[in-house]
Amino acid sequence: MTTSSNTCDVLVLGSGPAGSSLAAILAEKGWQVDVWEKDPHPRFHIGESLLPHTLPFLKQLGVLEEVKRIGLQKFGAELVSPDHDESVTLYFSGAMDKNHPYAYQVRRSEFDEILLKNSQKKGAHVREGFEAKTVDFSDPSLATIHGKNAQGIAVSQQARYVVDATGRQTFLANQFNTKQRNLQHNSASVFGHFEDVVRHSGKDEGNLTICWFDQGWFWIIPLTDGVTSVGMVCWPSYLKSRTNNLEDFFWQTVHMSLPMTHRMKKATSIMPIVATGNYAYQSTVMTGSQFMLVGDAFAFVDPILSSGVHLALHSGIRGADVVDAYLHGHAQAGQKARDFETAVKHGLKTYSWFIYRITQPAFRNLAMVPRNFFRIHEAISSMLAGDVFGTTPVQLPLFLFKGLYYLIAMLDLKANLVQYQKRKRAVEEEPVASLPPGQ
């Protein structure tokens, strides 16, 4: 049996931050927007740390006050290195743009549901349990989407425009065969939610902590009600080397780091420990006259620096203007799409440079310098705040940071070369698949 629904202007596949934000804006503009979502909300998702420059996006969507109510305010990011005696905290107020001094830590189950419900309030029609299987673009005016609903019944729908916001399922990139693995990065994550993790006091309670260890780095993200998200990102070879179960492996790694041992000394897990592969990829195609790929459906980079939600909301909100132009038949729609692609790729490229090098000794030595030489801390704070799409003149300080990085790497060539070879071998390995809890 096949069921068919009415034709819509835009069919959005997926209801994460990218899909929900795009759907909300287009519905508010008066377009008939349908959303297909395979998995019902609320649902667990990692990536709980927002950036200061994400807040204007939330204000534009009309959800900032709701996010404030569920979030824990954060004013900066703490960096902890095994090679340095003292930690360094980079405050967002020290960024080049002083207008965005804080952000929020949020449970993604709550945050994502706020965004989805906001799209419904704006007029989007959400169908949970609907999963797309194929899209037929043979008709240049109407695409036909085939899939199934939660009961397994075949469904189909026609739309003038299709937006892939399926995240790491990369639905259209798989159909188009345009998904390419990024040969510069590959990692794995092991994470969970915990109670009784040691927190900083006062203004620093909500700050993100990044703690390096020999095989990668840890994150500590405090949430409301005493819950803390803690995870590690490591080379796949390290995860594959484990001889015990995932939970024991996680705690074994925690105890390899004195700062992490201190922060986790009384911590207890409130969910099973989870592992997943973080191999990077990017589609060679992003937009067309009938389709668009947004957020992780287009590209994924390592989750460090809390860039995921920020990049997703940017692509969803700016992508909505491109879709609007195509639906109106504007002559400049193609140019808007090209400008959109350029902006998205610029943000990805900016974060990727740091992500590829963040485990290098030269990066740690430069980031842990306590003084703001050549405005380096301002540049890093700006990048950590998400200021990669605006008019703030961050490019020169970031260029100087990169130049100093290469100089420091040359001065300690052996240590940096050894770490580079480790990363290169990790990239060449097969990506780690997601592991069921407890495996």
C-alpha positions as CSV (number, residue, x, y, z in Angstrom):
1,M,0.0,0.0,0.0
2,T,1.3,3.5,-0.9
3,T,0.0,6.7,0.6
4,S,0.5,10.0,-1.0
5,S,0.3,13.5,0.5
6,N,-0.3,16.8,-1.2
7,T,2.5,18.5,-3.0
8,C,4.5,21.0,-0.9
9,D,6.9,23.8,-1.7
10,V,9.8,22.4,0.3
11,L,10.3,19.0,1.8
12,V,13.0,19.0,4.6
13,L,14.5,15.6,5.4
14,G,15.6,15.7,9.0
15,S,14.8,17.9,12.0
16,G,18.1,18.6,13.7
17,P,19.2,22.2,14.1
18,A,19.9,22.8,10.4
19,G,16.6,21.3,9.2
20,S,14.4,22.9,11.8
21,S,15.9,26.4,11.4
22,L,15.6,26.3,7.7
23,A,12.0,25.0,7.9
24,A,11.0,27.7,10.4
25,I,12.3,30.5,8.3
26,L,10.7,29.3,5.0
27,A,7.4,28.6,6.7
28,E,7.5,32.1,8.2
29,K,8.0,33.4,4.7
30,G,4.7,31.7,3.7
31,W,6.0,28.6,1.9
32,Q,4.3,25.3,2.5
33,V,7.0,23.3,4.3
34,D,6.9,19.7,5.2
35,V,9.5,17.9,7.4
36,W,10.2,14.2,7.4
37,E,11.9,12.9,10.5
38,K,12.8,9.3,11.0
39,D,13.4,9.4,14.8
40,P,10.9,11.1,17.2
41,H,11.9,13.9,19.5
42,P,13.1,14.3,22.2
43,R,16.2,12.2,21.6
44,F,19.7,12.0,23.0
45,H,22.4,13.8,21.0
46,I,26.0,14.7,21.8
47,G,27.3,18.3,21.1
48,E,25.8,20.3,23.9
49,S,28.0,23.3,23.9
50,L,26.8,26.4,22.0
51,L,28.9,29.3,20.9
52,P,28.4,33.1,21.6
53,H,27.9,33.8,17.9
54,T,25.2,31.2,17.8
55,L,22.9,33.3,20.0
56,P,22.1,35.9,17.2
57,F,20.8,32.9,15.1
58,L,18.6,31.8,18.0
59,K,17.3,35.4,18.4
60,Q,16.5,35.5,14.7
61,L,14.6,32.3,15.0
62,G,12.7,33.6,18.1
63,V,13.8,30.9,20.5
64,L,16.6,32.6,22.5
65,E,14.5,33.0,25.6
66,E,13.5,29.4,25.6
67,V,17.1,28.3,25.2
68,K,18.1,30.6,28.1
69,R,15.6,28.7,30.4
70,I,17.2,25.3,29.7
71,G,20.8,26.4,29.4
72,L,23.8,26.9,31.7
73,Q,25.7,30.1,31.0
74,K,29.3,29.7,29.9
75,F,31.8,32.5,29.6
76,G,34.8,30.7,28.1
77,A,36.8,27.6,27.5
78,E,39.5,26.1,29.8
79,L,42.5,24.4,28.2
80,V,44.4,21.8,30.2
81,S,47.7,20.3,29.0
82,P,49.8,17.5,30.4
83,D,52.9,19.5,29.4
84,H,52.0,22.7,31.3
85,D,51.6,23.3,35.0
86,E,48.7,25.7,34.9
87,S,45.5,25.6,32.8
88,V,44.5,28.6,30.6
89,T,41.0,29.9,30.4
90,L,40.1,31.8,27.2
91,Y,37.1,34.1,27.9
92,F,34.8,35.1,25.1
93,S,34.9,38.6,26.5
94,G,38.5,38.6,25.3
95,A,37.6,38.0,21.7
96,M,38.0,40.7,19.1
97,D,34.2,41.3,19.0
98,K,33.3,42.2,22.6
99,N,29.5,42.1,22.0
100,H,29.1,38.3,22.6
101,P,30.7,37.5,25.9
102,Y,28.8,34.3,26.7
103,A,26.9,31.3,25.4
104,Y,25.0,28.3,26.9
105,Q,25.5,24.6,27.6
106,V,22.3,22.8,26.7
107,R,20.9,19.3,26.6
108,R,20.5,18.6,23.0
109,S,17.3,16.6,23.5
110,E,15.7,19.8,24.8
111,F,17.4,22.2,22.5
112,D,16.6,20.3,19.3
113,E,13.0,19.9,20.4
114,I,12.7,23.6,21.0
115,L,13.9,24.3,17.4
116,L,11.5,21.7,15.9
117,K,8.5,23.0,17.8
118,N,9.4,26.5,16.7
119,S,9.3,25.4,13.1
120,Q,5.8,23.9,13.7
121,K,4.7,27.2,15.3
122,K,5.8,29.0,12.2
123,G,3.7,26.7,10.1
124,A,5.9,23.7,9.1
125,H,4.1,20.4,8.9
126,V,6.3,17.7,10.8
127,R,5.8,14.0,10.1
128,E,7.8,12.0,12.6
129,G,8.5,8.4,11.7
130,F,8.9,9.2,8.0
131,E,12.1,8.0,6.4
132,A,13.1,8.9,2.8
133,K,14.5,6.1,0.6
134,T,14.9,7.7,-2.8
135,V,14.3,11.0,-4.5
136,D,13.4,11.2,-8.2
137,F,14.5,14.5,-9.8
138,S,13.6,13.6,-13.4
139,D,10.8,16.2,-13.4
140,P,12.6,19.6,-13.4
141,S,9.6,21.3,-11.7
142,L,8.7,18.7,-9.1
143,A,10.8,16.1,-7.2
144,T,9.2,12.9,-6.0
145,I,10.3,11.6,-2.6
146,H,9.7,7.9,-1.8
147,G,10.0,6.5,1.7
148,K,8.2,4.7,4.5
149,N,6.4,5.8,7.7
150,A,6.7,4.4,11.2
151,Q,4.4,1.5,10.4
152,G,6.5,0.5,7.5
153,I,3.9,1.7,4.9
154,A,5.3,3.1,1.7
155,V,4.8,6.8,1.4
156,S,5.5,9.3,-1.4
157,Q,5.4,13.1,-1.7
158,Q,6.1,15.7,-4.3
159,A,8.0,18.9,-3.6
160,R,9.3,21.8,-5.6
161,Y,12.5,21.8,-3.5
162,V,14.2,19.1,-1.3
163,V,16.5,19.9,1.6
164,D,18.7,17.1,3.0
165,A,19.2,17.8,6.7
166,T,19.7,14.1,7.6
167,G,23.0,14.8,9.3
168,R,25.5,12.0,9.2
169,Q,23.1,9.7,7.4
170,T,24.0,11.9,4.4
171,F,21.0,10.8,2.4
172,L,21.4,12.7,-0.8
173,A,25.2,12.5,-0.9
174,N,24.8,8.7,-0.7
175,Q,22.2,8.8,-3.5
176,F,24.3,11.1,-5.7
177,N,27.4,9.1,-4.8
178,T,29.2,12.5,-4.0
179,K,30.3,11.8,-0.4
180,Q,34.1,11.8,-0.1
181,R,36.0,10.8,3.0
182,N,38.3,13.6,4.2
183,L,41.8,12.2,4.0
184,Q,43.2,14.7,6.6
185,H,41.3,13.5,9.6
186,N,39.8,10.5,11.4
187,S,39.0,10.0,15.0
188,A,36.7,8.2,17.5
189,S,34.6,9.4,20.4
190,V,33.7,7.7,23.7
191,F,31.3,9.6,25.9
192,G,28.5,9.7,28.4
193,H,26.5,11.8,30.9
194,F,27.6,11.9,34.6
195,E,26.7,13.2,38.0
196,D,29.1,14.6,40.6
197,V,31.8,15.7,38.3
198,V,33.9,18.3,40.0
199,R,33.0,21.7,38.7
200,H,34.6,25.1,38.9
201,S,32.9,27.7,41.0
202,G,31.2,31.0,40.4
203,K,31.3,32.5,36.9
204,D,33.5,29.6,35.6
205,E,31.0,26.8,36.5
206,G,29.6,26.5,33.0
207,N,32.8,26.8,31.1
208,L,33.8,24.1,28.6
209,T,37.0,22.2,29.5
210,I,39.3,20.7,26.9
211,C,42.0,18.4,28.4
212,W,44.7,16.9,26.3
213,F,46.1,13.4,26.9
214,D,48.6,11.3,24.9
215,Q,46.0,9.7,22.6
216,G,43.7,12.7,22.1
217,W,41.6,15.0,24.3
218,F,38.7,15.1,26.7
219,W,35.8,17.4,26.9
220,I,33.9,18.4,30.0
221,I,30.6,20.2,29.4
222,P,28.6,21.1,32.6
223,L,24.8,21.0,32.1
224,T,22.0,22.1,34.4
225,D,20.8,20.0,37.4
226,G,24.3,18.8,38.1
227,V,24.7,16.6,35.0
228,T,27.9,16.8,33.0
229,S,28.7,15.6,29.5
230,V,32.2,14.0,29.5
231,G,33.8,12.4,26.5
232,M,37.1,11.7,24.8
233,V,38.2,12.0,21.2
234,C,41.1,9.7,20.3
235,W,42.8,8.0,17.4
236,P,40.8,5.0,16.1
237,S,43.9,2.8,16.7
238,Y,43.7,3.6,20.4
239,L,40.0,2.6,20.6
240,K,40.7,-0.6,18.7
241,S,43.5,-1.5,21.1
242,R,41.1,-2.0,24.0
243,T,40.9,-5.4,25.6
244,N,38.1,-4.7,28.0
245,N,34.5,-3.5,27.8
246,L,33.8,0.1,26.7
247,E,33.0,1.5,30.2
248,D,36.2,0.0,31.7
249,F,38.2,1.4,28.8
250,F,36.7,4.8,29.3
251,W,37.6,4.9,33.0
252,Q,41.0,3.4,32.3
253,T,41.7,6.3,30.0
254,V,40.4,8.9,32.4
255,H,42.9,7.7,35.0
256,M,45.7,8.2,32.6
257,S,45.2,12.0,33.1
258,L,45.7,13.5,36.6
259,P,43.4,16.5,35.8
260,M,40.7,14.2,34.6
261,T,41.1,11.8,37.5
262,H,40.6,14.8,39.9
263,R,37.5,16.1,38.0
264,M,36.0,12.6,37.8
265,K,37.0,11.2,41.3
266,K,33.4,11.1,42.5
267,A,31.6,10.9,39.2
268,T,29.0,8.3,38.4
269,S,27.5,7.5,35.0
270,I,23.8,8.0,34.5
271,M,23.7,6.4,31.0
272,P,25.6,3.6,29.2
273,I,29.0,4.7,27.7
274,V,28.7,5.1,24.0
275,A,31.4,5.0,21.2
276,T,31.2,6.3,17.7
277,G,33.5,7.0,14.8
278,N,34.1,10.6,13.8
279,Y,35.6,10.2,10.3
280,A,35.4,13.5,8.4
281,Y,33.7,13.8,5.0
282,Q,32.3,16.3,2.5
283,S,30.0,16.0,-0.4
284,T,31.3,17.3,-3.8
285,V,27.8,18.7,-4.5
286,M,25.9,21.0,-2.1
287,T,23.2,22.9,-4.0
288,G,21.1,22.6,-7.1
289,S,17.9,24.1,-8.6
290,Q,15.8,21.4,-6.8
291,F,17.9,20.4,-3.8
292,M,20.3,21.5,-1.0
293,L,22.5,19.7,1.6
294,V,22.8,21.5,4.9
295,G,24.7,20.8,8.1
296,D,26.3,17.4,8.6
297,A,24.4,16.2,5.5
298,F,27.0,18.1,3.5
299,A,30.1,17.9,5.6
300,F,31.3,16.7,9.0
301,V,34.4,17.7,10.9
302,D,35.7,16.6,14.3
303,P,33.4,17.8,17.2
304,I,36.1,19.7,18.9
305,L,35.6,23.5,19.3
306,S,31.8,23.0,19.6
307,S,31.4,24.0,16.0
308,G,28.7,21.5,15.0
309,V,25.5,23.3,16.0
310,H,26.9,26.7,15.0
311,L,27.7,25.5,11.5
312,A,24.4,23.7,11.2
313,L,22.4,26.8,12.2
314,H,24.4,29.0,9.9
315,S,23.8,26.7,6.9
316,G,20.1,26.3,7.8
317,I,19.4,30.0,8.2
318,R,21.5,31.2,5.3
319,G,20.4,28.3,3.1
320,A,16.7,29.3,3.6
321,D,17.4,32.5,1.7
322,V,18.8,30.5,-1.2
323,V,15.8,28.2,-1.3
324,D,13.5,31.2,-1.1
325,A,15.2,32.7,-4.2
326,Y,14.8,29.5,-6.2
327,L,11.2,29.2,-5.3
328,H,10.6,32.8,-6.4
329,G,12.4,32.1,-9.6
330,H,14.9,34.9,-9.0
331,A,17.5,35.3,-11.7
332,Q,20.2,35.6,-9.0
333,A,19.3,32.4,-7.2
334,G,22.3,30.6,-8.7
335,Q,24.6,33.3,-7.5
336,K,23.1,33.2,-4.1
337,A,23.7,29.5,-4.0
338,R,27.3,30.0,-4.9
339,D,27.8,32.7,-2.3
340,F,26.2,30.4,0.3
341,E,28.5,27.5,-0.6
342,T,31.5,29.8,-0.3
343,A,30.5,31.0,3.1
344,V,29.8,27.4,4.4
345,K,33.1,26.1,3.1
346,H,35.0,29.0,4.6
347,G,33.7,28.2,8.0
348,L,34.5,24.5,7.6
349,K,38.0,25.4,6.4
350,T,38.6,27.7,9.3
351,Y,37.7,25.2,11.9
352,S,39.4,22.3,10.1
353,W,42.8,23.9,10.2
354,F,42.7,24.0,14.0
355,I,41.1,20.6,14.3
356,Y,43.8,18.9,12.2
357,R,46.5,20.3,14.4
358,I,45.0,20.5,17.9
359,T,46.8,17.4,19.1
360,Q,50.2,18.7,17.9
361,P,52.7,19.8,20.7
362,A,53.2,23.1,18.8
363,F,49.5,23.9,19.0
364,R,49.4,23.2,22.8
365,N,52.5,25.2,23.4
366,L,51.1,28.2,21.5
367,A,47.5,27.9,23.0
368,M,48.8,27.6,26.5
369,V,50.9,30.8,26.4
370,P,49.3,32.9,29.2
371,R,49.9,36.3,27.5
372,N,48.2,37.7,24.4
373,F,51.2,38.0,22.2
374,F,50.3,39.3,18.7
375,R,46.6,39.2,19.8
376,I,46.8,35.4,19.6
377,H,44.4,34.8,22.5
378,E,41.9,37.3,21.0
379,A,42.1,35.3,17.7
380,I,41.6,31.9,19.4
381,S,38.8,33.3,21.6
382,S,37.1,34.7,18.5
383,M,37.3,31.4,16.7
384,L,36.0,29.6,19.8
385,A,33.2,32.1,20.0
386,G,32.1,31.2,16.4
387,D,33.2,34.5,14.9
388,V,34.1,33.1,11.5
389,F,31.3,34.5,9.3
390,G,31.1,38.1,10.3
391,T,32.9,41.3,9.6
392,T,35.3,41.2,12.6
393,P,38.9,41.4,11.3
394,V,40.0,38.1,12.7
395,Q,41.9,36.9,9.6
396,L,45.2,38.7,10.3
397,P,45.5,37.5,14.0
398,L,44.6,34.0,12.8
399,F,47.2,34.2,10.1
400,L,49.8,35.3,12.7
401,F,48.8,32.4,14.9
402,K,49.3,29.9,12.0
403,G,52.7,31.5,11.2
404,L,53.8,31.1,14.9
405,Y,52.5,27.6,14.9
406,Y,54.7,26.6,12.0
407,L,57.7,28.3,13.6
408,I,57.2,26.5,16.9
409,A,56.7,23.2,15.1
410,M,60.1,23.7,13.3
411,L,61.8,24.5,16.6
412,D,60.6,21.2,18.1
413,L,60.5,19.2,14.8
414,K,61.0,15.7,16.2
415,A,58.1,15.8,18.7
416,N,55.7,17.4,16.2
417,L,56.7,15.0,13.4
418,V,56.1,12.0,15.7
419,Q,52.6,13.3,16.5
420,Y,51.9,14.1,12.8
421,Q,52.8,10.6,11.9
422,K,50.4,9.2,14.5
423,R,47.6,11.3,13.0
424,K,48.5,10.3,9.5
425,R,48.3,6.6,10.4
426,A,45.0,7.2,12.1
427,V,43.5,8.9,9.0
428,E,44.7,5.9,6.9
429,E,42.9,3.4,9.1
430,E,39.4,2.2,8.5
431,P,36.9,4.4,10.4
432,V,35.5,3.1,13.7
433,A,31.8,2.1,13.5
434,S,29.4,3.2,16.2
435,L,29.4,0.7,19.1
436,P,26.3,-0.3,21.0
437,P,26.4,0.8,24.7
438,G,28.5,-1.5,26.8
439,Q,30.2,-3.3,23.9
